[in-house]
Amino acid sequence: MNRNRLSLLTIATLAGALILFVSACSLVTSQYKARSLVAQTEKMQNEVKRLNDDASELYMEISRAALPGYIASQAQRAGLEPATSRNTVVLDYRPLPAGAGNGGAE
């Protein structure tokens, strides 16, 4: 009877050790996955920050490009002249007579 008790105790101990080993392996795996996800999250947050900085810079460039002084200086660099009465054509608007707009087909 003592021998049965010893083998039952040995089996229970081995089963406990196996459960403990599997639990330890599971813990190590989950810790690895958690660290991997944290690293991935930090990488994505850095990417978001970089993209937000790029967007801010682009909005600033757009705002700067819309300023009249910037437009005038860029036009002058391109060889364009400011609009004057000498180089501007003004068209007078005169409404067409009725029926003239569709080629006279009524």
BELSUL-V436210 format. One record per run of one state. SS is the DSSP state (hx for helix, st for strand, lp for the rest). FROM is the first residue (numbers start at 1). TO is the last residue. Records with the same first field share a line. If there is no record, write none. Layout:
SS->FROM-TO, FROM-TO
//
This chain:
lp->1-1, 66-67, 78-106
hx->2-65, 68-77
//
